[in-house]
Amino acid sequence: MTTKHTFCRICEAHCGLTVELNPDNTIAKIRPDKAHPISQGFVCAKGLKFGTIADHPERLLYPQKRNINGKLERIAWETAFSDICTQLKHSIAQHGKHAVAIYFGTPMIHNALGVLAVHQWAKAIGTRNVYSAGTQDNANKFPAQNLIHGSPWIMPIFDLEHAEFAVIIGANPALSQGTFVHMEGGTRAYDDFLARGGEFAIIDPRYSESAQRWGGHIPIRPLTDPFLLLSLLNECRDLYTSDMPAGLDTLLALAEKYPAEKASTLTGIPTEQIKTLAEKIRTQRTTFMLSIGVNQGAFGTLSMVVMQALAYLTGNFDVQGGLLFNRYARFIDYLVGLPEHENRITDIKASAGGMPCGALANEILTEGDGQIKALIVVAGNPLTSTPDETRLRDAFSALDLLVSLDIFENQTGELADYLLPGSTWLERYDVGAWDAMYETTGMIQSAPPSRPLPAECRTEAQIIAELSWRSETPLLGSTFLARQFTDRNLDTLIPKLTDPIQKLFAKRLQNSDALPWFKPRAGVYAGKNTSRLRFWDSKLLGDEPARLVTFATDIEQLYKHDTDTLLLIGRRGRLAQNSWVHNAGRTPKDKDTRAWLTPEDMARFNLEDGDSVRVQSSAGAIELRVSADDTVMHGTITIPHGLPDVNANTLVPAHSDYIEPTSGMHRMNGIPVTLTKIMSK
């Protein structure tokens, strides 16, 4: 048995792993790497079970084409490339460069060469139609960061290690560690924080696993986070001085309209509790985490800006124990930044997360200049992970060409004309450039393949590069360079580049300051650098005050009467990571696949545990069983994302009203639904 050291690439945490291989290169065991300088032996269940995915009997192992009868048949790579590229060239010639669209899923974010190839090919084609899973989970953060810091990639870093007080909004790190967070020791860092006297404020509609483990729960009504943040900013307005960054005064003027008393009626949080929270933030060294629960609301971009303004006003910005920043993150722009394009249907500009996926179906179905005719899906499943599956299914059926590059035939692949077998992170070289921007230590990690690719599989970078030069749109602007990516000898070239890097970064194991230029630190914006910060842009945020007024009225009306309407919120399971991990090879507990309601709401709808219900929204309906759960807020229903048989995103409307105009981020939380009992247990 052979043992290899690597790191997980399911999420940003990039935890260290050891992989034990059988003589036939199948995976015997994946274990935590206790010697890893950051994860230090911590790893979640998803990473440990990834071997069942990589060696799954349903994994795609060769190219396939759907024949005239709708059946898949095995084809050679040469045939696949020739057929696909002939159709791509035809689409561009007949309908223009925007007729080709690319969608990439979460796995590509952690595929260094693959994501580089995707963005470089999109630039070579010149298409505006680049879509990603980002507009379902975090696209709001990019325009916010671009406004404040002048780069979409300079994210605030949660410095829990040195904080006294930690405010976590819309996150459940006990299960997910958190988006854009890379903690030393994994979730043990939260235990250590409590042990040394730290205190949490965990703001969430549900009494989440994190709140149960670490305390500090503050229940909040879904979608009302911006009102809480503005009220906290207003409570600290006396700290403002005229020499503070541009736009902070405008933000404070907006916050003045949402004092604690007003915010209380909207959020359901008592006025005194809001004031107490503000007092703790202004008197203690406070760090902040704002994550997917807020991102998927209606004001994710504004909330991200207000959170950082609050940190700045209270002295918790760019200081140890508050929010830290890694200014070198801006270099990512040069590698994967895309030109600014505007969506032809919604007039929403693309963010670093790409075009809004909520508009993808319309872009395919609406005739006219720039209509999408061909879609390349790379390591993604937009049919189930984006809003309104019903309409998107119609759109995909209308395409001239749909290609799915993946390790499985997922729901999108079931409609694809071609299936191309890709790689897992156990079978390719990678550099952890993504996580390095968000960790609190100065390290970049790289890893060679733990085992060879299956015979007819190829890496995503190789496939995309070959598609690029064969379709006469070579990435990097050069057929010669594009062909270097497609050459199988690339597997021998990469070690020649990465081995010296690995040796250099190996110093990090003995010396925590070996790479100080990658380490976020306090004082990045000291002195004159503060003048580079901005907290308001009328072009980006100018419509938000009016939207807030309308939204506040809707919230007040919703909660004024105890109606039969419930608000749908998401939920993540311990073994699930969106749809692509397929529950990590284990069958989740029965209750974990059900919708949860409060015992009071169960009684109101005459339901018992195990009953089957129909959940209906303006977009569609799903059927599943229900359970009572006292962690859920009254008036809400929570359904896990990524279940193989029940797609909660069917309930999410793709209407433009659900697309945040500042970022293209889709509102995936707080969806009004009705509930009907269809069968007793």
N, C-alpha and C positions, 0 to 999 in steps of 0.2 A: 504494500500500500504506500502511495506517495502523498506527501503533505505539502501544500502550497499556501503561501501567505497572500492575502488579497484584501480588498475592502468592498463592502456592500454598496450597490448603486441603485437601491430602491428609492431612497430619499436623500435629502441634503446631509443627513448625519454622517453618511459614509463610514460606518463603523468597521473596525478591523475584524477580519475573519481568517480562520485557517480552514482549508478545504482538503479533505482526505479523499483520494481517488483510488478506485479499484484498478486492477491491471488493465481492464478494458476501457479505462477513462470515464466510467460512470462514477457518480458521486456517492461515496459511502457515508460521509458525514460532513456537516458544516458546523464549526464550533466558533465561539468567541475567541478573539486573539487578545489574551491578557497583557501581552507586551505592547499593544498598540498605544501610542503616546496620547491619543485623545479619548477614544472610546474605553480604553483600559479594561477590556473584558466585558463591557456592556454590549448587548445587541438585542434587538427585539425578535419576536417569534417569526416575523415575516422573513427576515434575513436567514435565520437558521433553517427554514423550510424551503428555501429557494431551490434546493437540489431536486425536489419533487416536481418543480416547474421545468427546470432545465432538462430533466430526463423523462418528462411526461410522455406517455405513449401517443398522445395526440399532437405532439409537436410537429410543425412543418419541417420537412427534411429535404424537399426538392421543389422546383418551380412547377406551378400548375396553371392551367388555362381552363376557363369555363367554356364548354363547347355549345353548339347550337341548341342542344337539348337541356342546357342548364347544368350539366354534369361536369365535374372537374376531371381533367386528364393530365397526366404527367407530361411535361415537355422539357426540352433541353434549354439551358441558359441562353444559348445563341438564338434559339427561336423566340424566347421570351423578350430578350433585348431588342431583336429585330422588329417584332410585332408592335411592342409598346412604343418604341421610338418612331416608327412609321406613323402611328396614330398621333403622337405628340407633335411631330412636325406638321402633320395635316391640320391639327387644331390651331396651331400658331399661325400657319399660312392662311387659313380660312377665317379665323376669328380674332387674331391678334394675340399678343403675349399674355394678356390677362385671362385668356381662356384656359390657361393651365393653373391649377391651384395645388398647393402642398399643405397637408395637415400632418403635424407630428405630435406624438403623445408624450407623457411624462418620462418614459424610459429614455427618450432621446436627450433630455436635459443632462443626464448622467452618462452620456456617450460622447466623449470629447471630440473625436474625429467625425462622428456621425452628425452631430448638431452643427459642426462647422461646415460639413458638406451640404447639409440642407440649406443653410442660409446663403452659402456661396452660390449654390445652384439657383436659388430664387433670384439672387441679384443678377446672375448671368441671363436668366430668362427675361428679367425685367418685370415680372408679375407682381402686382400688389396683393395677390390672393395667397397670402401665407397665414395659416391658421394653426393654433396650438391649443393644448389643454389649458394654457395660461388664462384664457378669457373665461374659464370656469372656476379658477381658484385664486389667482393672485395678480391679474393684469392691472388692477387698480394701483398697485404699489409703484409701478414704473413711471407713470406720469407724475405722481406725487414726488418721487425722488428726483426726477428731472427738474421739476419746479424748484425744489428746495436746494439741491446740490449741483444742478447742471449736468447730471448724468443719471440715467435710469437705473444704474446698477449699484450705486452707493447706498446700500440698505442700512437701516439702524440695527446695531448689534446689541443683543440682550445681554448685558453684563451682570448676570446673576451672581457671579463669584464675589463681587465687591459691593453688592447692593445691601441696603437695609430693608427696603420695601420693594415688592415686585407686583406690578399691575399686569394681569394677563386678560386680554379681551378677545373672546371668540376663538379660543384655542383649548385643546385638550391634550397637553403634552404627555400625560401619563400613557396615552395610547399612540401618539404620533410624533412626539418630541417637538413638533412645531415647524411651520414653514419658515425657511430662511434662518434656521437655528441649528447650531452645531455645538453641542455642549460637551465639555470634558466629563467623561464618566457617564454619559447618557442621562437618563432621568434620575440617577443617583445624585446628580448635582442639585436637584430640587430638595431631596432629603437632607443633603448637607447644609443647604441654605436655611432650612428650618432648624437644624441642630445647632447652628451658631446664632440663633435668635432672630432670623429673618421672618418677615410676615408677608403673606400673599393677599391680594385682592383678585379673585378669579371671577370675572364678570361673564355670565353665560345664562341663557334661558334654562338650561338644564343643570341639575346638580351632578356634574360630570364626574368621571372617574378621577380626574385631577383634583377637583374640589373635595371629593370624598377622601382622597389620600393626603392632601396638604392643607385643607381648610380654606377659609377666607372667601366662601362663596357669596356673591352678590347677584341674586336673580334679576334678570332684565328682560323686558319684553322683546321679542324678535324685531329686528330692523331699527331699533331706537338708539343704537350705539352713538350715532353722531350727536344726538341731543345731550346725552350724558357727557361726551367729551367737550362739547361747547360749553356746557354749564360748569364743568371743572375749570376750563380756561377762564371763564368769566369770574369764578371765585378767586382766581389768582391775579386778576387784572391790576391790582395795586402794585404788583412787582414790575410793571412795565415802565421802561425809561425810553426817552426819545432816541437814544443811540442804538437801539435794538434793530435787527435786520428789517429790510423792506417787507411790507405786507403784513407784519404782525399787528399793526394798528387796525388794518382793515378786518383782519380775522377777529380781533377783539370786539370790533363794532358789531360783527355778526353774532358773536358769542353773547353780547349784552342782551340780545333778544330772547335768549334761552337761559334765564336765571334758574337756580336750583328748584324753585317752586314750579316753574313751567316744565322743566325737565322731569320732575317727579311725576306729574300727571301723564307724561308721555311714556316714560320708561317703566313706571311702576315701582321705582326705587324711592323710599322715603326721603324727604328733603334733608333731614338731619344726617342721613347716611351719606348723601352726596357731599354735604359740607364737611363731614368728618373725613371722607376719602380725599377731598381737596386739601385739607389741612395736613394729612399724612404725607401727601405728595410734595407739598411745599416745605415741610420741615424735616423730611428724612431723605437720605440718598435713595432715589427711586429709579428703577429700570422698568421698561415697558415692552410688552409683546402684544402686537395686534395681528390677528391671523384670520383664518379662512371664514370663520363665522361672521366677521365684519366685512371681509373682502366680498363675500357673496350676498351682501345686503345691497341697498339702493344708493349708498353714499360712501363706498369704500375709499375712493380717492380723497375726498374731503376729510374723512375720518383719519386717514394716514397723515395728512398734513396737520390736522389739529392735534393729533397725539404728539407729534414732534414739536409743534409750537408750545404745547403744554410743558414738554420736557425742557425746552429752551427757557421759557419764562420762569420756571421753578429752579433753574440751575442744574438740571439733570441731563443736559445735552452736551455731548462731547467731553464727558468727564467719566472718570472711573466709577463704576457702580451705577451709572446712568445708561445713556445710549452712547455707544462707540461707533466709529466709522472707519472703513478701510478705503482710503482714497485711491488705492491702486485698482479697485474694482472697475473704475472707469475704462480701463484698457479693454475690457470685454467688448465695449462698443466697436472697437476696430475689427473684432473677429466675427461677431454675430449681429451687429447692429444692422437694421434694415432701413432703406429710404422711407421717408414719411409719405404714406399714401392715404387717400380718403376712400371710404367705402361708397360705392356708387348708389346703394339703396338707402342707407341710413345717414350718410354724410358724417359718419364718425371716423376719425383718423385712427390709423393703426397705432398701437403702443408696442413696446418691446415684446408683449405677449402675442402680437400679430393682430389680424383682423378679428372682429367679434364673431365668434362661432354661432351666436344666435342669429346672425344674418346669412349664414352659409346656405341654408335652403333657399332663401330668396335670391341669392346670387346665382344659384344654379337654375332656378325655375323662371326668373324674370328675364324675358327676352330683351335684346338690345346689345349695344356695344359693350364689350367686356364681360359678357355672359360666360360663366364657367362651363366648359365642355369636358374637361379632363381633370381628374383628381387623383393625386398620389398620396396615399396615407402611409405614414412611416411610424411604426410602433405605436399605433393609436387605435381607438375604437370610437370614433365620433358618433356613430349611430346610437350608442347608449350613454356616452359621457357628455354629450351636448344636449341642449333643450329640444323638446318637441320631437320625439322619435318618429311619430307618425308622419309628419311633414317631411322630415329629413329622409325617411325611407322612400317617399315618393320622389324626392329630389335625386337621390342616388340612382334610382331606376331610370331617370331621364338622362343621365350622363352618357356621353359617347365612350368614355373610358374611365374605369375605376380600378386602381391598382392598390393592393394591400401588401405592404412589406412588413412581416411580423413573424413571431415564433409560433403563433396559433392561428387557426381560422376562427376569428372572433365574429361577432354579429355583423360588423362592417364587411369582413371578409366573405361572409355568406352571400353578399351581393356583388362582390368584386369580379371583374373579368379575368384578373391575374392575381395569383398568390405567389409572393417571392419570399423564400425562407431566410430570415435574418439571424442575428447572433444574440446570445445572452452575455451579461457582463463577466461571466466565467470564461469566455472564449475570445476575448479581444484585449488589446492594450488600452489602457485608459490613464488619463491624468485627471486628478480630482480638482480641476480648476474652479468648478462651480462652488464646492463647499468651502474652498479657501477664502472666499470673499466674506463668509459669515461666521467663521470660527473665531474664537478669542485667542488662539495661539498662532504662531507664525510657521505654518507648515503647509506644503503641498505634497500630496501623496500620489504615487503612480504605481501601476501594477501590470505585469505581463499576463497573458492568458493563463488561467489555471489548467486548461486542457485544450486540445485542438478543437477547431470547429468540426461538426459533423461534415461528412465528405462533400455534400452538395450545398451546404449553407455558406453564406458569405456575410461579411460585416456590412452594416448599413452604409458606411462610408464608401466601400467598394462598389456596392450596387448603385448608389446615387451618382457616384462619379462616372460609372460606365453609362448610365442613362444620360448623363449630361453631355458627354462628348459624342455619343451616338445620335443624340437628337440635335446636334449642332448648336448646343448652348453650353459649352464646357465651363465647369466651375473654375474659379481662379483665372478665367479669361484665356485659358490655354489648353488646347487638346493634349499637349505633351504633359502638362502638370496633372490634368485630370486623369490621364492614363496611368500615372504613377500610383494614384489611389486604387486603381482597379487591378493593378499587378499583384498577384499573390506574393511576390517578393517583398511587398510592403510589410509583411509580417517579420521579415528579417531586417528591414530598414529601420522600423520603429525602435527596436531594442538598441540600435546604434545611437539613436537620439536620446532615448529615455534612460539607458543604463548610467551614463554620466550624471544625469539629473538625479536619479535615484541615489547614487553614491553621495552626491552633494547633500541631498535632503535627509540622508540617513543620519547626518550629524544631529538632526533634531531629536533623535532618540536619546542622546546624551546631554544636549545643550538646548534649553528651551528658548534661547535667544539667537539660535543659529540663523534664523531668517527674519530679522526685525522688520525688513521692508514689507513683509506680508502680514505683519501683526497689527491689528487695529489698536489704536492707542488714544488716550485723551490728548486734547490740545491740537487736533488737526485744524480746527477753525480758530485758533488763538489769535488775538490781536487783529491785524488788518484783514485776515482771511475771513472774518465774520461778515464783511461787506459782500461776500459772494453768495451769502444765503438769501433766499426769498421765501416768504410764506403766503404770497398771494399772486395770482396772475388772472386778470379779468378775462383774458381770452380762454383760459382753462376753466376757471371757477366762477365766472361772472353770472352764470345761470343758476348756480347752486342755492343762493338765498331764496329765490322764488320757488325753486323745486322743494326746498325744505318747508316753506310755508304750506304748500299744497299737501305735502306728505304728512306734516303734523296734523292737518285737518283730517286726513284720511285715518290716521292712527287714532285720533280722538273719537271719531265716529265708530271705528271698529270696536273699541273697548267701552263705549258708552252703554251698549246693550249686550246682554249675554246671548248672542245669536248661535245658530248651528254651524257657523263658519269656523273652521280651525285653521291655524297657520302651520304649514309644513316646514320643519327644520330637519337638517341632515344629521347623520350620526355615523361615526366611524367605528368599526369593529377592531378588536385586537389583532386579528389575522388578515384584515383586508387593507388594501392600498388601492383605492379607486377600483377599476375593473380588471386591471391587467395582471394582478398577482393571483387572481382566481382563488381568493381565500387561502392562499399559501399552502395549498395541498391538503388542508384539513377541512372537515365538515364543521361549520360553526354550530354553536349550541342553538337549539330550536328557538329559544327566546330571542337570540341575537338576530334572527331573520324576520322578526315580526315588527309591526308598527307598535309603538308604545304611546299610551295615553295615561293621564292621571286616573287614579281610582274614581275620582268624582266625575270625570268626563266619561269614563266607562259606564258608570251608573246612569249618567244623563242620556247616553245612547243605548241603554239597555243591553250592554255587552258583558260577556264573561271571557276570562282568559281562554284563548284558543279559538274563539269565534272568527269566522271569515267575514271580511268587509270589502266593500268597494269604495275606493278613495277617488274622488272625481275633482278635477279642476277644469278651467276653461280650455286647457290644451288636450286633456285626455283622462284616462282612468286606469287604475291598476287594482288588482285584487290580491289580498294577503290576509294573514291572520293577525290578531291583535293580542296584546298583553297589557295589564295594568302595571304601571311603574311609578313609584313616588318620587323619582328624580326629575320627572317631566313637569313643566309649568302648565298650569290650567290654561286651556284654550289652544294648546299646541299639540301636534302629532309629529313624532319623529320616526323616520324611516331610514335605514342604513343605505349608503350609496354603494353601488358595485355588486349587488346581489346578482347571481347569474340568471335567475328566472324572473325577477321582479325589478323593473327599471323605474326607479323613482323619478328620473329625469323626464319620463313621459308626461309628468304632471307640470313641468315647467314650461310656460308659454315662451315661444320664440318671438313674440311681438316686440317691436322696437322700444316700447315703454319699459321693458324689462332689461334693456341694455343701458348701462351707465354711460352717458354721453362723454364723460371726461376720459374714459379709458377703454370702452368696448367690453368691459367686464359685465358678465351676465348675472342678473339677480337670480340666485338659486335657492335662497332661503326666504322664509316668510311668505310662501305661496298660499293664497287662500284656497282651501279645499272643503268639500263636503264629504260626509261619511254615511254609508248605508250598510246595514247588516244584511248579509246575503245567506249566511248559514251558521247555525250553532255548531259548537265543537262536537 
